């Protein structure tokens, strides 16, 4: 019975407390809503009621005063502040509110007097410093908040306790150098702030700001060599500025200093590779394969990354020699000799097959490698089906149309809703287009317009429109069949035959609507043969003669890419990118053209 009575009493008290908390939360929401909506008199009433209940909640009191000041009820605000100062004379933030009251009444002398009274009473009380600094900051008196936080260094032994808050005040007042100093100090206090400090630097610093920060970090590293955070931050600044070589040097130094496993170096190499800085990526991966043991965490991935970086360096800049290809081929063969051709090395086998098919012109070797891969047990499903797509491509190059369509269809069936399935379906539709089955190809392209992959969707739209336009204009599909046949020949690297077929179109059907497409295909042939000036000549013809046709924006983009990456004429590339996004704003290339334009102009992106 006694236990039951105690339990009932406990539940009753708990209910009362809980009810009070709920009511207070509701009042707080109501007051904040009134304040946001500009109903300051109502807000003042609710804030006062809540403050009176608690008797000491600074937030409610501050908002109560702020509400009164908004409606210029200065007398009531002053009475309230005086009353609180009488009750709590050691609460210096009350003098800040008094100063704000005088500011609102345009009495700078009196407000300054109140602010100085608050600051002059600072002692080593951490709680007081917190309240006073925050109060100045909330009222927009950032310079006075700086005074408080700077004084805290003198009156407490906590040198870096307020560095983060102080840095934020320097940020708000535009004092970049001091902001950087204090944010770096805050990392000494707590390394957990690293992420938020990086975010602020990214938002606030321009190129000059990053250069200043890097200088400061070098100084810190000299003064405090034991602090890992400073070289780590320096490495991050290099990455954000795309100074990957410097970032790599820093990562290697840290790796050696702290006897790590190469993880930092690997990360930098991966970032550099993703951003097309192949030389830096190669150096990073080579550091790991040279300095770390074969059984260490990153060794195998670094070996793979090294091959990938070397392959991209050779194949993406179009300036490779046959000797480059042979050297890369030897590295792939060496890797597979060391690690075998099995379900664990499928990615490398795919890359090796691509090298043989596309660059070494050894289709038979590429097909043999992929057929071996597909026969392995335990191959990851995606890798297996990607290999089937690649094999279908190589079979098509050989002219084995039936086997190609069979392989594409297998992947399509296996991944009906996934992007790899859409890719297989698109290639199968393109195959039908190549061989002149335009009706079936058109149906598939129409379906693929809704593909989840934006790239496939855009390509499908282009193909559907292209077929529809050219079928509608002619009573015969003969010109389109000749053109699609030439595209198949280009895909098969049979360039001379493709040229003959393209020339036949313009001879047999002069002034045909396919003329711009013929020019575009000829440009692509010259580009594949690395005859870049000839390619540019045909792109220029398209832009000059057919500025309104579908190939115009393609020609502009392709030409801009050649000038930027191959011919290294940045000025011309800049001009072409600008023309593209200004005159062809609806183009699928417009966004990328604007991005490349800004990069070449030196904008921060």
PATORBA-175199 format. One line per 10 residues: number of its first residue (from 1); for each residue z, y, x of C-alpha. Coordinates in pm, 1 decimal, padded with zeros to 6 digits, m for minus. Layout:
<rs>
NUM> Z:Y:X ~ ...
</rs>
This chain:
<rs>
1> 00000.0:00000.0:00000.0 ~ 00099.2:00236.6:00283.2 ~ m00222.0:00154.7:00471.9 ~ m00423.3:00219.1:00156.0 ~ m00260.1:00561.4:00108.6 ~ m00324.5:00658.6:00472.8 ~ m00686.8:00549.9:00442.9 ~ m00729.8:00751.1:00122.5 ~ m00575.4:01057.9:00286.8 ~ m00801.6:01014.4:00591.7
11> m01112.1:00980.9:00375.3 ~ m01012.7:01287.8:00173.2 ~ m00963.6:01499.7:00487.5 ~ m01291.5:01369.4:00634.2 ~ m01470.7:01458.4:00311.2 ~ m01330.3:01813.7:00316.9 ~ m01432.6:01863.0:00683.1 ~ m01778.4:01719.3:00625.0 ~ m01829.4:01938.0:00318.3 ~ m01731.7:02246.4:00519.3
21> m01980.1:02155.3:00794.1 ~ m02259.2:02106.1:00539.3 ~ m02183.9:02440.5:00370.0 ~ m02175.5:02618.4:00708.2 ~ m02510.1:02467.3:00808.5 ~ m02661.8:02577.8:00478.1 ~ m02522.8:02931.0:00521.9 ~ m02660.6:02948.5:00876.4 ~ m03010.3:02851.2:00758.3 ~ m02988.4:03104.0:00476.1
31> m02878.3:03388.6:00705.2 ~ m03149.5:03311.3:00960.9 ~ m03411.4:03304.8:00684.5 ~ m03295.3:03643.2:00555.1 ~ m03309.9:03786.9:00907.3 ~ m03660.3:03648.4:00974.2 ~ m03785.7:03788.2:00644.8 ~ m03645.3:04134.8:00712.7 ~ m03373.1:04112.7:00444.8 ~ m03112.9:04245.3:00686.5
41> m02845.9:04352.8:00437.7 ~ m02834.4:04003.3:00289.3 ~ m02836.4:03854.1:00638.6 ~ m02545.5:04077.9:00744.3 ~ m02342.2:03966.1:00444.6 ~ m02387.2:03593.9:00520.5 ~ m02335.4:03630.4:00898.2 ~ m02012.8:03825.5:00837.1 ~ m01886.8:03561.8:00597.7 ~ m01954.7:03285.2:00850.4
51> m01796.1:03482.9:01134.9 ~ m01484.7:03556.3:00929.2 ~ m01447.7:03183.5:00861.4 ~ m01462.0:03090.8:01230.6 ~ m01303.1:03407.9:01367.5 ~ m01467.7:03372.2:01709.7 ~ m01828.7:03256.6:01686.2 ~ m02013.5:03503.8:01911.8 ~ m02356.3:03411.2:01776.2 ~ m02264.3:03495.4:01416.3
61> m02100.1:03820.7:01521.9 ~ m02396.1:03925.9:01736.5 ~ m02639.7:03853.3:01452.4 ~ m02414.1:04038.1:01208.9 ~ m02423.5:04347.7:01432.3 ~ m02800.2:04310.3:01486.9 ~ m02851.6:04300.4:01108.4 ~ m02646.7:04617.5:01061.8 ~ m02840.2:04795.6:01337.0 ~ m03170.1:04704.0:01172.0
71> m03067.6:04900.5:00861.8 ~ m02904.6:05173.6:01077.9 ~ m02558.2:05107.6:00939.9 ~ m02410.0:05235.6:01265.5 ~ m02066.3:05324.7:01130.2 ~ m01995.0:04975.7:00996.5 ~ m02132.1:04818.7:01316.8 ~ m01908.6:05038.7:01534.2 ~ m01599.6:04960.4:01325.1 ~ m01671.5:04587.9:01357.2
81> m01723.5:04606.3:01735.9 ~ m01409.2:04817.3:01787.0 ~ m01211.2:04571.4:01579.4 ~ m01326.8:04278.2:01791.2 ~ m01261.2:04462.7:02120.0 ~ m00906.7:04529.2:02000.8 ~ m00859.9:04159.9:01923.6 ~ m01047.2:04028.7:02231.0 ~ m01040.1:04298.0:02501.6 ~ m01143.3:04055.6:02778.8
91> m01468.6:03956.2:02606.7 ~ m01707.5:04176.0:02804.4 ~ m02013.7:04085.6:02596.1 ~ m01864.2:04300.0:02317.6 ~ m01919.3:04606.6:02536.8 ~ m02284.1:04506.7:02569.6 ~ m02313.9:04515.1:02191.1 ~ m02140.1:04852.8:02191.4 ~ m02397.9:04974.0:02444.4 ~ m02682.0:04844.6:02227.0
101> m02530.0:05035.5:01933.2 ~ m02541.8:05358.8:02135.5 ~ m02898.3:05284.1:02250.0 ~ m03005.4:05253.5:01887.5 ~ m02857.8:05599.6:01827.8 ~ m03037.5:05743.1:02134.9 ~ m02716.1:05800.6:02330.2 ~ m02814.2:05673.2:02678.2 ~ m02511.8:05822.3:02851.3 ~ m02265.5:05640.8:02628.5
111> m02461.2:05314.8:02634.9 ~ m02469.6:05322.1:03015.5 ~ m02093.7:05377.9:03018.0 ~ m02039.2:05068.1:02804.0 ~ m02275.7:04852.9:03009.9 ~ m02107.7:04954.5:03334.8 ~ m01764.7:04886.7:03187.0 ~ m01879.0:04531.4:03110.5 ~ m02028.0:04475.6:03456.5 ~ m01733.6:04630.2:03645.7
121> m01500.1:04374.5:03491.5 ~ m01691.2:04072.8:03622.2 ~ m01470.8:03829.4:03807.8 ~ m01504.6:03467.6:03909.7 ~ m01483.7:03347.5:03550.2 ~ m01795.8:03137.0:03501.6 ~ m01761.9:03148.3:03123.6 ~ m01759.6:03530.0:03126.8 ~ m02064.5:03550.9:03355.1 ~ m02255.0:03317.3:03123.9
131> m02173.3:03522.6:02816.5 ~ m02239.6:03858.5:02978.3 ~ m02568.9:03760.3:03142.5 ~ m02695.9:03598.4:02823.2 ~ m02592.1:03899.1:02615.8 ~ m02781.7:04142.4:02838.6 ~ m03085.6:03911.8:02837.2 ~ m03088.4:03876.3:02457.3 ~ m03069.2:04253.8:02414.6 ~ m03365.8:04302.6:02649.2
141> m03158.0:04460.8:02927.0 ~ m03308.8:04238.7:03195.0 ~ m03220.7:04461.5:03492.0 ~ m02855.8:04458.7:03385.2 ~ m02866.1:04081.0:03343.5 ~ m02999.6:04067.4:03701.5 ~ m02702.3:04278.3:03812.6 ~ m02463.9:04033.0:03649.0 ~ m02622.8:03724.3:03803.0 ~ m02653.5:03884.7:04147.6
151> m02287.3:03989.3:04133.7 ~ m02192.5:03633.3:04042.6 ~ m02295.2:03529.2:04395.7 ~ m02027.1:03762.2:04534.6 ~ m01742.2:03681.4:04295.7 ~ m01786.8:03302.7:04283.2 ~ m01843.9:03034.8:04542.8 ~ m02131.5:02899.1:04333.6 ~ m02421.6:03048.3:04529.6 ~ m02700.0:02892.5:04320.8
161> m02519.8:02848.0:03990.4 ~ m02722.7:03117.1:03809.6 ~ m03042.7:03098.6:04013.5 ~ m03246.3:02963.6:03722.6 ~ m03131.2:03237.3:03483.5 ~ m03177.1:03500.6:03755.3 ~ m03529.9:03374.7:03826.3 ~ m03612.8:03405.6:03457.7 ~ m03495.2:03768.4:03457.4 ~ m03708.2:03844.8:03763.2
171> m03998.5:03678.6:03582.3 ~ m03948.4:03900.5:03279.2 ~ m03937.8:04213.3:03498.0 ~ m04250.3:04114.6:03693.8 ~ m04077.0:04067.4:04030.8 ~ m04279.3:03766.8:04142.4 ~ m04141.8:03723.3:04494.3 ~ m03777.6:03729.0:04383.1 ~ m03863.6:03504.5:04088.5 ~ m04002.4:03246.7:04330.3
181> m03696.5:03272.3:04558.4 ~ m03453.8:03209.6:04276.2 ~ m03650.9:02926.8:04116.8 ~ m03655.0:02755.9:04457.6 ~ m03279.1:02818.0:04485.0 ~ m03234.1:02660.6:04142.5 ~ m03390.0:02339.4:04275.9 ~ m03117.7:02321.6:04541.0 ~ m02866.1:02330.1:04256.5 ~ m03053.7:02073.4:04044.4
191> m03369.4:01882.9:04137.6 ~ m03401.5:01790.0:03769.1 ~ m03540.1:02138.7:03710.3 ~ m03850.8:02057.5:03917.6 ~ m04069.8:01986.6:03614.8 ~ m03978.6:02305.2:03427.7 ~ m04014.0:02517.3:03743.6 ~ m04362.0:02375.4:03803.5 ~ m04456.3:02453.9:03443.6 ~ m04343.5:02816.0:03484.8
201> m04529.0:02854.9:03814.7 ~ m04845.6:02716.1:03656.6 ~ m04818.6:02970.3:03377.0 ~ m04717.8:03271.7:03586.5 ~ m04889.3:03248.8:03926.1 ~ m05237.5:03355.8:04026.0 ~ m05401.9:03265.1:04358.4 ~ m05206.4:03532.0:04545.9 ~ m04886.6:03407.1:04386.1 ~ m04953.8:03051.4:04501.8
211> m05027.0:03172.0:04856.4 ~ m04695.2:03360.1:04857.0 ~ m04514.2:03053.0:04724.7 ~ m04667.6:02829.8:04991.4 ~ m04547.9:03068.8:05263.5 ~ m04196.1:03058.8:05120.9 ~ m04201.2:02679.9:05105.0 ~ m04304.7:02651.5:05470.2 ~ m04010.7:02877.8:05559.5 ~ m03770.7:02667.6:05351.0
221> m03894.7:02347.8:05514.8 ~ m03820.7:02497.0:05857.8 ~ m03476.0:02619.9:05753.4 ~ m03379.0:02311.8:05548.7 ~ m03581.2:02015.4:05681.5 ~ m03352.4:01768.3:05506.5 ~ m03450.2:01897.0:05159.3 ~ m03724.8:01673.7:05018.7 ~ m03791.0:01901.9:04721.6 ~ m03962.3:02173.6:04925.9
231> m04238.4:01965.9:05087.9 ~ m04282.2:01794.2:04752.0 ~ m04326.3:02131.7:04580.5 ~ m04564.5:02243.6:04857.1 ~ m04774.0:01932.9:04804.4 ~ m04786.4:02011.1:04432.1 ~ m04908.6:02367.5:04497.3 ~ m05194.3:02231.0:04705.9 ~ m05292.3:01994.0:04425.6 ~ m05292.1:02269.3:04162.2
241> m05517.1:02479.2:04387.6 ~ m05744.0:02180.0:04458.2 ~ m05653.0:02199.4:04827.2 ~ m05647.6:01822.1:04842.5 ~ m05682.5:01795.2:05220.5 ~ m05364.0:01998.4:05267.9 ~ m05189.9:01799.7:04994.0 ~ m05287.1:01478.0:05169.4 ~ m05148.5:01600.7:05502.4 ~ m04821.6:01684.3:05331.0
251> m04809.7:01346.1:05154.4 ~ m04866.5:01159.8:05480.3 ~ m04593.2:01362.8:05652.1 ~ m04347.4:01281.9:05372.3 ~ m04449.1:00917.2:05377.9 ~ m04372.8:00895.4:05750.4 ~ m04055.9:01106.6:05733.4 ~ m03896.0:00901.7:05456.5 ~ m04056.3:00568.8:05554.9 ~ m04214.1:00522.6:05211.9
261> m04465.7:00268.3:05086.3 ~ m04767.5:00499.0:05064.0 ~ m04724.0:00585.1:04696.1 ~ m04754.1:00962.3:04740.1 ~ m05062.9:00925.2:04958.1 ~ m05221.4:00688.2:04707.5 ~ m05160.6:00934.0:04421.8 ~ m05326.6:01219.9:04613.9 ~ m05622.3:00997.7:04703.3 ~ m05664.9:00901.3:04336.8
271> m05649.7:01265.9:04223.0 ~ m05902.8:01368.0:04488.9 ~ m06131.3:01080.9:04387.4 ~ m06115.8:01176.3:04019.0 ~ m06205.9:01535.1:04113.3 ~ m06499.1:01426.1:04334.4 ~ m06333.9:01514.2:04667.2 ~ m06453.7:01192.2:04823.7 ~ m06379.8:01264.8:05191.7 ~ m06015.2:01340.1:05113.7
281> m05989.1:01029.4:04895.3 ~ m06136.2:00815.4:05173.2 ~ m05886.0:00953.4:05426.9 ~ m05598.3:00885.2:05188.5 ~ m05695.9:00527.3:05113.7 ~ m05769.8:00460.0:05482.2 ~ m05421.2:00582.8:05576.2 ~ m05271.3:00311.9:05354.4 ~ m05503.8:00030.7:05464.2 ~ m05442.5:00122.5:05829.8
291> m05067.7:00191.9:05824.4 ~ m04930.3:m00033.4:05551.0 ~ m04909.1:m00409.6:05560.3 ~ m05136.7:m00636.0:05361.3 ~ m04849.6:m00738.0:05131.4 ~ m04726.5:m00385.4:05052.8 ~ m04747.1:m00235.5:04703.8 ~ m05055.8:m00017.6:04742.6 ~ m05259.7:m00204.9:05002.1 ~ m05497.3:m00392.7:04771.9
301> m05547.5:m00097.2:04535.6 ~ m05612.3:00127.7:04835.6 ~ m05878.7:m00115.9:04961.0 ~ m06042.2:m00101.2:04618.4 ~ m06008.3:00275.7:04602.3 ~ m06163.0:00309.4:04946.5 ~ m06470.4:00116.1:04840.5 ~ m06496.7:00317.1:04519.9 ~ m06469.1:00650.1:04705.4 ~ m06731.6:00547.8:04960.7
311> m06962.0:00426.9:04683.6 ~ m06925.6:00752.0:04487.7 ~ m06976.5:00961.7:04799.7 ~ m07305.0:00782.5:04865.9 ~ m07439.2:00750.5:04513.0 ~ m07326.3:01071.8:04342.3 ~ m07466.3:01328.2:04583.3 ~ m07814.9:01172.6:04615.0 ~ m07819.5:01245.2:04989.9 ~ m07757.7:00891.3:05112.8
321> m07970.5:00702.1:05362.9 ~ m08061.5:00335.7:05368.8 ~ m07813.3:00294.9:05655.3 ~ m07535.8:00431.2:05427.9 ~ m07621.7:00173.1:05163.0 ~ m07629.5:m00113.0:05412.7 ~ m07290.1:m00009.1:05554.9 ~ m07138.1:00005.5:05205.5 ~ m07289.8:m00331.4:05117.1 ~ m07127.1:m00480.0:05428.5
331> m06785.0:m00345.5:05321.4 ~ m06815.6:m00505.5:04977.5 ~ m06919.3:m00835.6:05132.3 ~ m06624.6:m00814.1:05374.5 ~ m06380.0:m00743.8:05090.1 ~ m06504.3:m01036.3:04883.4 ~ m06493.4:m01262.2:05188.2 ~ m06126.5:m01167.1:05235.4 ~ m06016.5:m01179.2:04869.9 ~ m06276.5:m01409.6:04719.3
341> m06505.8:m01380.8:04419.2 ~ m06275.4:m01465.4:04129.8 ~ m06119.5:m01332.5:03810.4 ~ m05897.6:m01098.4:04017.5 ~ m06189.6:m00923.9:04187.4 ~ m06416.1:m00873.9:03885.6 ~ m06425.7:m00494.2:03915.3 ~ m06541.4:m00514.3:04276.0 ~ m06802.3:m00772.3:04181.9 ~ m06933.4:m00540.9:03908.1
351> m06956.9:m00253.5:04155.7 ~ m07129.3:m00473.0:04413.4 ~ m07380.3:m00588.3:04152.1 ~ m07450.3:m00225.8:04057.5 ~ m07506.2:m00140.0:04423.2 ~ m07756.7:m00425.3:04455.7 ~ m07940.0:m00353.5:04129.7 ~ m07958.9:00024.7:04126.7 ~ m07960.2:00121.2:04494.4 ~ m08063.4:m00181.3:04702.2
361> m08329.3:m00290.1:04449.7 ~ m08208.2:m00649.8:04469.3 ~ m08194.1:m00738.5:04099.6 ~ m08176.6:m01112.1:04167.2 ~ m07857.9:m01074.2:04373.6 ~ m07700.3:m00848.1:04108.3 ~ m07777.4:m01097.8:03831.5 ~ m07645.9:m01389.6:04036.3 ~ m07314.2:m01210.0:04099.7 ~ m07261.7:m01119.3:03733.0
371> m07358.2:m01463.1:03603.9 ~ m07101.3:m01609.4:03843.2 ~ m06840.2:m01359.6:03717.6 ~ m06907.2:m01439.3:03351.4 ~ m06850.8:m01807.3:03428.0 ~ m06497.6:m01752.1:03564.9 ~ m06199.9:m01867.7:03359.9 ~ m05934.4:m01607.5:03278.2 ~ m06149.8:m01296.4:03314.4 ~ m06000.6:m01004.6:03122.4
381> m06187.7:m00959.2:02794.0 ~ m06304.1:m00601.5:02851.3 ~ m06420.4:m00674.3:03207.8 ~ m06609.2:m00981.7:03086.5 ~ m06796.6:m00789.1:02819.1 ~ m06868.0:m00491.2:03045.3 ~ m07022.4:m00741.6:03285.1 ~ m07236.9:m00872.5:02999.7 ~ m07364.0:m00520.1:02925.8 ~ m07446.7:m00465.4:03292.6
391> m07615.5:m00805.7:03312.0 ~ m07820.4:m00719.1:03003.2 ~ m07934.1:m00398.5:03176.0 ~ m08042.6:m00588.5:03485.3 ~ m08219.3:m00852.6:03277.0 ~ m08405.0:m00570.0:03103.1 ~ m08507.1:m00427.9:03441.5 ~ m08649.6:m00772.9:03516.0 ~ m08834.0:m00765.4:03184.6 ~ m08628.5:m01037.1:03012.6
401> m08602.5:m00860.1:02677.1 ~ m08480.6:m01160.7:02477.7 ~ m08188.4:m01232.7:02711.7 ~ m08095.6:m00862.9:02719.0 ~ m08078.4:m00826.0:02341.8 ~ m07880.2:m01151.6:02318.0 ~ m07615.9:m01022.6:02562.8 ~ m07592.2:m00680.0:02396.5 ~ m07550.2:m00851.4:02057.9 ~ m07269.6:m01074.6:02190.3
411> m07067.5:m00772.2:02302.9 ~ m07143.0:m00584.6:01980.3 ~ m07012.6:m00879.4:01777.0 ~ m06701.9:m00923.3:01996.2 ~ m06602.3:m00552.8:01981.8 ~ m06737.3:m00434.9:01647.4 ~ m06509.4:m00130.2:01617.5 ~ m06438.5:m00054.3:01985.9 ~ m06628.5:00189.8:02208.9 ~ m06762.8:m00089.2:02430.7
421> m06912.8:m00250.7:02119.8 ~ m07072.4:00081.4:02025.6 ~ m07211.8:00110.0:02377.1 ~ m07370.3:m00236.7:02347.1 ~ m07510.7:m00149.3:02002.5 ~ m07658.6:00174.6:02136.1 ~ m07827.9:m00002.0:02425.6 ~ m07965.2:m00267.1:02192.4 ~ m08107.7:00005.8:01968.4 ~ m08255.9:00177.1:02275.7
431> m08416.0:m00154.5:02374.9 ~ m08579.2:m00175.3:02030.2 ~ m08703.8:00179.7:02079.6 ~ m08847.3:00086.8:02421.1 ~ m09054.7:m00195.2:02271.6 ~ m09175.1:00013.7:01975.5 ~ m08956.1:m00123.6:01694.3 ~ m08877.9:00228.1:01574.8 ~ m08765.5:00145.1:01221.7 ~ m08485.0:m00088.3:01331.7
441> m08389.6:00143.3:01618.8 ~ m08371.4:00437.8:01377.3 ~ m08136.3:00245.4:01144.7 ~ m07901.6:00164.0:01434.6 ~ m07902.0:00520.1:01569.4 ~ m07819.2:00650.5:01220.3 ~ m07517.5:00417.2:01208.7 ~ m07411.0:00518.2:01560.8 ~ m07403.8:00885.7:01464.6 ~ m07051.6:00806.6:01338.9
451> m06946.7:00636.0:01664.3 ~ m06594.3:00702.1:01787.4 ~ m06733.3:00788.1:02130.8 ~ m06857.0:01148.8:02124.5 ~ m07107.5:01074.1:02399.6 ~ m07262.3:00779.5:02213.3 ~ m07258.7:00975.3:01887.4 ~ m07443.4:01268.7:02046.5 ~ m07698.0:01040.5:02215.3 ~ m07754.9:00852.7:01887.9
461> m07811.4:01180.9:01701.5 ~ m08062.3:01293.0:01966.1 ~ m08252.1:00963.1:01947.8 ~ m08252.0:00953.3:01566.1 ~ m08387.1:01309.7:01546.2 ~ m08642.5:01240.5:01820.0 ~ m08786.2:00933.0:01644.4 ~ m08782.6:01098.7:01301.9 ~ m08959.1:01412.8:01426.9 ~ m09233.3:01226.8:01609.0
471> m09291.8:00967.9:01335.0 ~ m09317.3:01242.3:01071.5 ~ m09570.9:01446.3:01266.1 ~ m09823.7:01166.6:01327.5 ~ m10025.4:00934.9:01105.8 ~ m09997.1:00680.4:01386.5 ~ m09704.6:00578.8:01603.3 ~ m09934.2:00515.6:01902.3 ~ m09829.8:00826.2:02105.4 ~ m09460.2:00750.6:02051.6
481> m09515.2:00386.7:02152.1 ~ m09684.9:00501.0:02471.2 ~ m09395.7:00735.0:02544.2 ~ m09120.3:00480.9:02468.2 ~ m09306.7:00230.4:02685.1 ~ m09306.8:00480.5:02972.7 ~ m08930.6:00523.5:02931.3 ~ m08885.4:00147.5:02966.3 ~ m09091.4:00155.6:03286.3 ~ m08870.4:00434.3:03422.3
491> m08560.5:00228.6:03333.7 ~ m08717.1:m00060.3:03526.8 ~ m08786.6:00169.7:03826.0 ~ m09161.8:00112.7:03784.2 ~ m09235.4:00477.6:03848.7 ~ m09607.0:00465.5:03930.2 ~ m09686.3:00274.2:03610.5 ~ m09470.1:00517.7:03413.5 ~ m09657.1:00814.9:03561.3 ~ m09992.1:00664.4:03461.0
501> m09872.3:00606.6:03102.9 ~ m09731.5:00959.6:03077.6 ~ m10056.4:01109.0:03207.1 ~ m10244.9:00903.8:02949.4 ~ m10047.7:01063.1:02665.9 ~ m10147.0:01417.7:02764.8 ~ m10508.0:01307.7:02827.6 ~ m10557.9:01118.7:02501.2 ~ m10339.4:01347.9:02288.2 ~ m10365.1:01701.1:02437.5
511> m10118.2:01961.4:02302.7 ~ m09916.8:01682.8:02140.9 ~ m09557.1:01751.9:02035.3 ~ m09446.3:01500.8:02300.0 ~ m09566.1:01726.0:02582.5 ~ m09218.0:01863.8:02660.2 ~ m09081.9:01507.6:02659.4 ~ m09356.7:01400.7:02899.8 ~ m09257.1:01684.4:03134.5 ~ m08892.5:01582.3:03104.7
521> m08967.2:01218.9:03190.1 ~ m09176.0:01324.5:03489.0 ~ m08884.4:01538.8:03608.0 ~ m08651.8:01238.8:03575.2 ~ m08889.7:01023.2:03781.3 ~ m08896.7:01280.8:04062.0 ~ m08518.9:01314.2:04045.3 ~ m08474.1:00937.2:04078.6 ~ m08713.1:00942.1:04374.4 ~ m08507.7:01232.6:04518.6
531> m08806.7:01465.1:04504.9 ~ m08594.4:01750.4:04377.6 ~ m08833.7:02044.5:04402.8 ~ m09093.8:01851.3:04203.0 ~ m08829.2:01771.7:03941.0 ~ m08732.6:02140.4:03920.1 ~ m09098.2:02231.9:03870.7 ~ m09118.2:02020.2:03554.2 ~ m08781.1:02146.2:03425.0 ~ m08908.2:02503.3:03466.0
541> m09226.6:02418.4:03273.4 ~ m09016.3:02293.6:02981.2 ~ m08802.3:02610.1:02972.8 ~ m09107.3:02835.8:03004.6 ~ m09342.1:02660.9:02757.9 ~ m09099.0:02495.8:02514.7 ~ m08778.6:02706.4:02497.2 ~ m08719.0:02607.0:02133.0 ~ m08769.7:02232.8:02177.9 ~ m08498.2:01968.3:02204.8
551> m08548.6:01914.4:02579.6 ~ m08491.8:02278.7:02680.5 ~ m08112.3:02263.5:02708.3 ~ m08133.2:01925.6:02884.4 ~ m08375.3:02074.0:03137.7 ~ m08149.5:02374.9:03197.7 ~ m07842.9:02159.5:03252.3 ~ m08019.9:01908.3:03479.7 ~ m08166.6:02190.9:03686.7 ~ m07829.9:02368.1:03715.6
561> m07670.9:02043.0:03833.2 ~ m07938.7:01999.9:04100.3 ~ m07888.2:02353.4:04228.2 ~ m07509.4:02318.3:04230.8 ~ m07460.6:01973.0:04376.5 ~ m07779.2:01881.8:04564.9 ~ m07946.4:02202.7:04679.3 ~ m07611.2:02385.5:04703.2 ~ m07753.4:02709.6:04564.7 ~ m07444.9:02823.0:04373.0
571> m07597.2:03158.1:04271.6 ~ m07893.5:02992.4:04099.7 ~ m07668.2:02730.9:03938.7 ~ m07443.5:03008.6:03804.5 ~ m07744.1:03183.9:03651.7 ~ m07868.9:02865.1:03481.6 ~ m07528.3:02765.0:03342.4 ~ m07484.7:03114.6:03196.3 ~ m07829.3:03104.3:03036.6 ~ m07746.5:02765.5:02883.5
581> m07419.7:02855.8:02712.8 ~ m07543.5:03199.0:02602.2 ~ m07887.2:03104.6:02469.8 ~ m07811.2:02745.5:02363.8 ~ m07454.8:02781.1:02236.7 ~ m07499.6:02485.9:01998.7 ~ m07598.9:02249.5:02280.1 ~ m07379.9:01951.1:02363.7 ~ m07394.5:02081.4:02723.7 ~ m07266.2:02431.1:02637.2
591> m06896.0:02358.2:02691.0 ~ m06951.0:02188.4:03026.5 ~ m07194.8:02463.5:03131.9 ~ m06932.0:02730.2:03058.4 ~ m06672.1:02530.9:03254.5 ~ m06904.6:02492.3:03557.7 ~ m06992.6:02863.2:03534.6 ~ m06625.9:02963.6:03548.2 ~ m06556.0:02729.6:03839.8 ~ m06850.5:02866.2:04039.4
601> m06742.2:03222.5:03959.5 ~ m06398.1:03142.2:04099.2 ~ m06199.1:03167.1:03776.1 ~ m05865.7:02989.7:03743.3 ~ m05909.5:02700.8:03499.9
</rs>
